[in-house]
Amino acid sequence: MDWKVLQNGSDIRGVALAPEDGAAADVNLTPMVVRRLGFAFVRWLARNLEKEPQELTIAVGRDSRISGPALSAALCEGIAAEGARVLDFGLASTPAMFMSTVTPGYGCDGAVMLTASHLPAHRNGCKFFTARGGLNREDIAALLTLAETGETGPSAERGSIDAIDFMSVYSSQLAERIRQGVAHPQHPDQPLRGLHIVVDAGNGAGGFFVDRVLEPLGADTTGSRFLEPDGHFPNHVPNPEHPDAMAALREAVLAHGADFGIAFDPDVDRAAAMDGSGREINRNRLVALAAAVVLREHPGTAIVTDSVTSDGLTEFIEDRLGGVHHRFRRGYRNVINEALRLNETGQSCWLAIETSGHAALKENYWLDDGAYLVAMLLIELARARSEGRDLSDLIADLREPAESREYRIGLPARDFAAQGERVLDALRSQAATEPGWEVVPHTHEGVRVACRGPGEQGWFLLRLSLHDPVLPLNIESEIAGGVSRIAGRLARFLSGQDAKLDLGTLAAAAKAQPDTT
């Protein structure tokens, strides 16, 4: 078995079950493999914390995936066999797993969450934590080496496995954060009284937010849907970025006349929202809203985002809010680590956030926590209601593009990363000579070009995927038809640059648009 294929950046991802649709897939995340990962994590922790395995306590949780119970049992067994104590949280959220390492009375040395985020039901994976945060890419590589080469065997003293309800503790932490943030003068214990809030948990682990957070705070949650854990994800893709997820949330908000809607991914480290009119608060709007809240509390701070954020967002953060927009690379660990680096250099930074819905705040251990982000928005919602205004007023000045689209260009070469880098190098050189195009300097990922040609008025970013053999292409334009014009012009260059590229739908854009340059 090639253990390295399980690494997905700072996580582990694999195929846990044969796909239900009959598609071919090699199952590589078996109970045996996960058991060895548990053994390896104990040894990795013992070495890094300078403790004996018998001194370690490790929490284990899972999302609603159908492979979760079997893999969780194997993981717990692997950890206990090496001598560490296991706290089995059962169905849990990824942020709750980290919080077990810093919550007094629990103080776990490490934690593991079994999840594959929004990926299909037959996939699964692991996220690992210590009190310093999630493991980094190099830590995962070391852990996989230990799992592959280390000898497993019974410890002289087997650790215990104890079932613990930690989600009640974590939920109480969120609820108390909202109480303190709103500080309602008449209803301090129920600051959300009078607000109608619906939650779409996508049949993941996020249903707890309704009965353990919102309802104790006084909110009406009528119309909340897909709260029951179901690892088949039968209702829609549980991804806050996906149009189907947003359509389902909009239907619930409008049908029940709710003031606010919330959507979570399966492990609740990502979220999106919706106002009472059915307008999405995700991607650039979500970043803008979170930035508005943070910059009010911390004037002038930097906001680290991923690379695909819009020019209008930069204007909003810097010109409207007086902050610093630091556009970085895709990947939630990338933006978090960059925020940490900025603070170490003396640049104040309080928020790292991706357009995908990952958001981490300095005040919350730099933990990407969808529920904590939502709690921050609910505080603002309650304050806005008490002051006779709308939450969306905070981002009323955000300039949004007329059009936005993402294409994915296939890289068929065996060494696809090298192929992609050659294309990017050629584009970087060519774009600098194109009339109306200007290569944006200080881009940390891929090639970003400002497009001011006839009928364009926008920008594009072409980058190499973090994990897949593709070049994702994001294009935005301020005018109708601008995306197609930019796409057509770029497609003509790419088709002449490398005949092996799979342009897909971008090729159609090239045929549809005449060459006006």
Beta strands, then each sheet from edge to edge (+ up, - down):
strand 1: 7-8
strand 2: 11-15
strand 3: 57-62
strand 4: 85-91
strand 5: 110-114
strand 6: 123-130
strand 7: 133-134
strand 8: 161-163
strand 9: 197-200
strand 10: 260-264
strand 11: 271-275
strand 12: 280-281
strand 13: 302-305
strand 14: 324-327
strand 15: 349-353
strand 16: 359-361
strand 17: 367-368
strand 18: 403-410
strand 19: 437-439
strand 20: 447-451
strand 21: 458-462
strand 22: 470-477
sheet 1: 1+ 2- 6+ 5- 3- 4- 8-
sheet 2: 1+ 2- 6+ 7-
sheet 3: 9+ 10+ 11- 12+
sheet 4: 14+ 13+ 15+ 16- 17+
sheet 5: 18+ 22- 21+ 20- 19+
end
